[in-house]
Amino acid sequence: MRYKTGMYGGSFNPLHLGHVDCIIQAANLCETLYIVLSVGTQRAEIDVRIRYRWIYQLTKHIGNVKMIILTDEAPDKGAYGPAYWQRDADRVKEMIGAKIDVVFCGSDYGEDSFWNVCYPESEFRVFPRNGISSTGIRRDPYGHWDWLPNVVKPYYVKKVLLIGGESTGESTLTINLANRFNTTYIEEAGREISERSGTDTLMLSADFTEILLRHKLNEIQALNNANRVLFIDTDALVTQFYMRFLDDPGITKNDALADAINALNDYDLILFFEPDVAFVQDGDRSEVIHADRYKYSAQIKDLLHSRGKSFITVSGDYQSRYETAVREVIRLLAPADET
């Protein structure tokens, strides 16, 4: 049997594969399926625009799915009861503007739920949920990673920045950590660009501009493929340090760009690497910095402090650095009640 008009609703906070399965089946059974996105304006929920886009991205190819947004002012889910129900059901019916033949629901809702009680004239049809719940994901998203659609995963990816002066091992460790946690990473964008003149001492101002922009774009793209965590080698503040160290001729404009990008950058963990391992000259590292590593390392720290960036200092041999970094990332990904 195919229904003319159907409805499937929820807060989708977050959207998970149980929802996706219900949406696909409901759309198969209807000429038109309305998805009702319930939004609590007084509750701490994922931004409605983000949830709307998740659903849109997963349904735009289907053709018979339409979306509507239903808001309420209840302070928490427990307070959203019969006092709101009939008013909101009337609003849904008005927005749909046609007889609702069937209301679909996941098996996590009972017979006495809003979706059944307020639509007595509609058939009520339940899809099994198989134990997947938004509550479980909110409690521990990384322990339930496989419950999340790919379109949702970037929202939960933790960003870990590795930063330090020259030859402190952060570039190698960035790759090692990505391999350890089976995820993606972002390489330092400046290495190839800084060699266009054969020496970084003759870089063009446009080179610094490109480094700043490319690094940010690389981060945006890498988030889409990350597995729980994304590792990032250096950022705009390090580029800003080198702009000053190398006398960028267009530093006024690039400083403004670096500040703007830094304002956009947010990290869940910053690891700062002290210069207490041997300096390795790979052909393009500065001997000036080599001669006074702690001085220039302190300048990068000062930039972090001046921009309000908190960080964990990492020192010791390479094994100690690896162990510290792994420990901090595991702590970052642990459920909130275990940290």
Buried (B, 14 or more C-beta within 10 A) or exposed (E): EEBEBBBBBBBBBBBBBBBBBBBBBBBEBBEBBBBBBBBBEEBEBBEBEBBBEBBEBBBEEEEEBEEBBBEBEBEEBEBBEEEBBEEBBEBBBEEBEEEBBBBBBBEBBEEEBBBBBBBEEBEBBBBEBEEBBBEBBBEBBBBBBEBBBEBBBBBBBBBBBBBBBBBBBBBBBBEBBBEBBEBBBBBBBBBEBBBBEEEBEEBBBEBBBBBBBBBBEBBEEBBEEBBBBBBBBBBBBBBBBBBEBBEBEBBEEBBEBBEEBBEEBEBBBBBBBBBBBEBEEEEEBBEEBBEEBEEBBEBBBEBBEEBEBEBEEBBBEEEEBBEBBBEBBEEBBEEEEEE
